Amino acid sequence: MPIQRPLLAVVSGPPATGKTTLARELAQHLGCPAILRDEIKQGMVMNHPDHDLNGDAPLNIPALEAFFATIAVLLRAGSTVVAEAAFQDRLWRPGLEPLTAFANLRIIRCTTPTSTIARRISDRVHHDSHRVAHGDKALLADMEAGVYDPDRFVPISLSAPSLLVDTSDGYAPGMAEIQEFVLQPDHEHTG
């Protein structure tokens, strides 16, 4: 019996668009691991008590390297993986592209209105102590100053099936449709 190539379901989008929640839920429904870039970075921060959020974020590159290395190990072992990170094109495509040599890529991009993003970031700043590594206060300040605009997010430009999911109130399309999208054979996708 031939072995199928594993699936790599990438959950992407601007900060606070519901990527982490969707990635965890999707992985649970599929029965596969979810690899979350922010959790890797947070784990590194736990071992760097002098980490300065206002500095040049020296853990970003090691976290990125560990993220892609972990995904590659799982895919090469034949495991389907849900991977979650912002995945803006210029920063993330170089890490994703080599993985397509041994996995079938699916791209899910989360979206929600800017007002919802601002509210979610504000909630995280005040209620989530596990996000100290991620500079949410600075991001919120940049949004308020007009320096950062989530609408300028540049999605992944790889040729792969993609699905836009509105996370404003649940998921649209719903989880059943998202799973169906991820699990469809490559020849059935229109992109």
C-alpha positions in Angstrom: 0.0 0.0 0.0 1.6 3.3 -1.0 2.2 5.9 1.6 0.6 9.4 1.1 2.6 12.6 1.5 1.7 14.2 4.8 -0.3 17.4 4.8 1.0 20.7 6.2 -1.9 22.9 7.1 -0.6 26.4 7.6 -2.8 28.8 9.6 -1.7 32.3 8.9 -2.9 35.9 9.2 -2.2 39.1 11.1 -1.8 39.1 14.9 -5.1 38.5 16.9 -7.1 37.1 14.0 -7.7 33.8 15.8 -4.9 31.8 14.3 -3.8 30.0 17.5 -7.4 29.0 18.5 -8.2 27.8 15.0 -4.9 25.8 14.7 -5.4 24.1 18.0 -9.0 23.2 17.2 -8.2 22.0 13.6 -5.3 19.8 14.9 -7.6 18.3 17.5 -10.3 17.5 14.9 -7.7 16.1 12.5 -5.9 14.2 15.3 -2.4 15.6 14.5 0.1 17.9 16.2 -0.2 21.7 16.2 3.1 23.5 16.1 2.7 27.1 17.2 5.5 29.5 16.7 4.6 31.8 19.6 4.6 28.9 22.0 8.1 28.0 20.9 9.2 31.6 21.4 7.5 31.8 24.8 9.2 28.6 25.9 12.6 30.2 25.0 11.7 33.3 26.9 11.2 31.2 30.0 14.9 30.4 29.9 16.0 33.9 29.2 15.0 35.9 32.3 16.8 39.0 30.9 14.8 39.0 27.7 13.9 42.6 26.7 10.7 43.1 24.8 11.8 46.6 23.8 15.1 45.4 22.3 15.7 43.8 19.0 13.9 40.5 19.9 17.0 38.3 19.8 14.9 35.2 20.2 12.9 35.7 16.9 15.5 33.9 14.7 16.1 31.0 17.0 12.4 30.6 17.5 11.8 30.6 13.7 14.6 28.1 13.2 13.2 25.8 15.9 9.7 26.2 14.5 10.6 25.1 10.9 13.0 22.3 12.2 10.2 20.8 14.3 7.7 20.9 11.4 10.3 19.3 9.1 11.0 16.5 11.5 7.3 15.7 11.9 6.6 15.9 8.1 9.6 13.7 7.3 8.3 11.1 9.8 5.1 11.1 7.8 2.9 13.1 10.2 0.3 15.6 9.1 1.0 18.9 10.9 -1.0 22.1 11.6 1.5 25.0 11.8 0.5 28.4 13.1 2.3 31.7 12.7 1.7 35.0 11.1 3.3 33.7 7.8 3.7 37.0 6.1 5.1 36.2 2.7 8.7 37.7 2.7 9.5 36.4 6.2 8.0 32.9 6.0 8.0 31.7 2.4 11.7 30.8 2.5 11.0 28.4 5.4 7.8 27.0 3.9 8.9 26.4 0.4 11.4 23.6 1.1 8.8 21.7 3.1 6.6 21.4 -0.1 9.2 18.9 -1.4 7.8 16.2 1.0 4.4 17.5 2.1 1.2 18.8 0.5 0.6 22.4 1.6 -2.7 23.9 2.5 -2.9 27.6 3.5 -5.6 28.9 5.8 -5.6 32.7 6.2 -7.5 34.1 9.2 -9.2 37.5 8.9 -11.3 39.7 11.1 -12.0 43.5 11.2 -9.3 45.8 12.6 -11.5 46.8 15.5 -11.8 43.2 16.6 -8.0 42.8 16.3 -7.4 45.9 18.4 -9.9 44.6 21.1 -8.3 41.1 21.1 -4.8 42.5 21.5 -6.0 44.8 24.3 -7.5 41.8 26.0 -4.3 39.8 25.7 -2.2 42.7 27.1 -4.4 42.8 30.2 -5.2 39.1 30.7 -2.6 36.8 29.2 0.7 36.5 31.1 1.9 33.9 28.6 2.3 36.4 25.9 5.1 38.4 27.4 7.4 37.4 24.5 5.3 38.9 21.8 5.2 42.7 22.3 1.4 43.1 22.2 1.6 46.4 24.0 3.9 47.8 21.3 1.7 46.4 18.6 -1.4 48.0 20.1 0.5 51.3 20.4 1.6 51.0 16.7 -2.1 50.4 15.7 -3.3 53.4 17.6 -0.5 55.6 16.1 -1.3 54.3 12.6 2.1 52.8 12.2 0.7 49.2 11.9 -2.3 48.3 9.7 -3.4 44.7 9.7 -5.0 45.3 6.2 -1.4 45.6 4.8 -0.8 41.9 5.7 0.9 40.2 2.7 -0.3 36.6 2.4 1.9 33.6 1.4 2.5 33.7 -2.3 3.3 30.0 -2.7 1.2 28.1 -5.3 -0.9 26.0 -2.9 -4.6 25.7 -2.2 -5.8 28.5 0.1 -8.8 29.3 2.2 -9.9 32.6 3.8 -11.6 32.1 7.2 -13.4 34.9 9.0 -12.9 34.5 12.7 -15.0 37.4 13.9 -17.7 35.2 15.5 -16.8 31.5 15.2 -15.5 30.4 11.8 -16.9 31.2 8.4 -16.6 28.8 6.7 -17.2 26.4 9.6 -14.8 23.8 11.0 -16.4 21.0 8.9 -15.6 23.0 5.7 -12.1 23.9 6.9 -11.4 20.2 7.6 -12.8 19.2 4.2 -10.5 21.8 2.6 -7.4 20.5 4.3 -8.2 16.8 3.5 -9.2 17.1 -0.1 -6.7 15.6 -2.5 -4.5 18.1 -4.4 -6.2 17.6 -7.7 -9.6 18.8 -6.3 -8.3 22.2 -5.1 -8.9 25.3 -7.2 -6.7 27.5 -5.0 
